[in-house]
Amino acid sequence: MSLTDINNESRYLISTEEDELWGLVVTSVGSQTISAKESYPPSSHPQGYFFNVDEGRVLSEYQLLYITDGQGIFTYGDSRESQLITEGKVFFLFPGVWHTYRPFANTGWKEYWIGFKGEVIDRIVGEGFFVNQAPVFNIGLNERIVDLYIKAFDIANEERSGFQQALGGIVMHMLGLMYYRHRTRDFVDENMINKMNKAKVIMREGVYENLSAKEVADRLHIGYSGFRKAFKEFTGTSPAQYMQELKLNEAKLLLTTTTRPVKEISYSLKYENPEYFSMFFKRRTSMTPVEYRNIGSPAKDEEERMPE
């Protein structure tokens, strides 16, 4: 389907009990263009979602609305906080939260939306993602996200067996891209980006060293506090946590591709002692190193006996 074909089109979707077991179902998907000075919502607005912009509404589902042209206003919550909406912004509607929105009369706007619900998104939100912040995400104009809306509309239009599962995957892709682009939107210093990428290389190459975050900062000729702050903004995790994950991944690889004793792997990765390594490994994977090796490798080292 072309971009023109999806203009001013919407689909309302059914879901079965089996679909709901998947954990995420899509309720509607569509797009519409609002011309300058056109009333909003227009008469063509989906009947099931028609609302009075002065009174607002409360939904029983989540929705992602992506604006690719024009400007408008979005107001939400008990505090009636308002945000300017410009092209390249997504606003995330939550179930049970009052809201209203409309394009400016002198600009109109182009909107894409998709509605969804389920245990998967409830869990993601419950874990703290997308909360404690304004539900407006500045992700910029992104052809990949537009393509996802169009693909979702194509799949919804066909309603073939398994379409809800495919649509659920598209929603998760959208959420991931939205979260990623929003988190990295302010990180535009190319010199600093290069330094953060170099830091990751230094850490990866130093996985068998007892390397500290301060030593990495020194190699990059950056102050430690500034490096730690920039690295966390860029990657979403601290340098120390990042290095621990690298060591954990290397340990997993060694456990499943070699017969080296756990004690030797522990010392080679510069853990304090084998017991600490085993406790850390179990805390992160819910398995001891020996259990992980036995599951992940067809070869089992019968001679290896580590404290559980």
Secondary structure, 3 states (H helix, E strand, C coil): CCCCCCCCEEEECCCCHHHHHCCCEEEEEEEEEECCCCCCCCCCCCHHHCCCCCCCECCCCEEEEEEEEEEEEEEECCCCEEEEEECCEEEEECCCCCEEEEECCCCCEEEEEEEEECHHHHHHHHCCCCCCCCCEEECCCCHHHHHHHHHHHHHHHHCCCCHHHHHHHHHHHHHHHHHHHHHCCCCCCHHHHHHHHHHHHHHHHCCCCCCCHHHHHHHHCCCHHHHHHHHHHHHCCCHHHHHHHHHHHHHHHHHHHCCCCHHHHHHHCCCCCHHHHHHHHHHHHCCCHHHHHHHHCCCCCCCCCCCC
